Amino acid sequence: MAESFGADPERYDRTRPRYPDALIHRIAAGSPRPLDILDVGTGTGIAARQFSAADHRVLGVEVDDRMATWARRGGLAVETAAFETWDPAGRTFDAVVSGQTWHWIDPAAGPAKAAEALRPGGRLAVFWNAALPSPEVAEAFATVYDRLLPGSLAARQWTSGPAPYEPLCARAADDIRGSGAFDAPEQWNVEWERTYTRDEWLDQLPASGAHTGLPPEVRERVLEGVGAAVDGLGGAFTLRYAAVAVTAHRT
């Protein structure tokens, strides 16, 4: 699934949610100067552009050349490689970050490579956006997915809230702790929200992990059903998110 997102990088970049400014600034908090940041699994450069806009210098590493090419078009420096085998070539960074991708990284090799790329005291921060739907929104969408895709990831996400991200955070913390190269990991939760119109929500669905692998005819039925659900919510809805992060400093 990891490389299925590159099938339509333009849609992915246009529709995927950004990260709250409070999280971006907190990762760099305490530094009196711009940071050198390595963005692991940079994709089309969503998080990288946010760090760049905050005046930091960012290098991306991305395994999918389609995504990397799209990011470069936006002016980002990106090297195409799997992070586990990527060569820092003697370069070191103040922070290694990973937005929405760390669960694709090998649990042993990832923290070790991050430690290799970090300066002493540098920060590793891995984070995800977890949806926190209201009961009304969750019920409306769960009804559609239970009918069309029973038991699927898409169906479960509307009944479990942010719970799927808790194991990711726990695993990331355990792996970082087990590497022996970092201090005690912390978990941060930064809540934010966005209002979606019907068209905006349907536009982003094909770029989400639960939908990228669906056969076209199934995807069309899902979009039709979800569109009707949004119509039933008044044509738009507000979705709360929690940006959940696990972070530690290199010792």
Buried (B, 14 or more C-beta within 10 A) or exposed (E): EEEEBBBBBEBBBEBBBBBBEEBBEBBBEEEEEBBBBBBBBBBBBBBBBBBBEBEBEBBBBBBBBBBBBBBBEBEBBBBBBBBBEBEBEEEBBBBBBBBBBBBBBBBEBBBBBBBBBBEEEBBBBBBBBBBBBEEEBBEBBBBBBBEBBEEBBBBBBBBEBBEBBBEBBEBBBBBBBEBEBBEEBEBBBBEBEEEBEBEEBBBBBBBBBBBBEBEEEEBEBBBEBBBEBBEEBEEBBEBBBBBBBBBBBBE
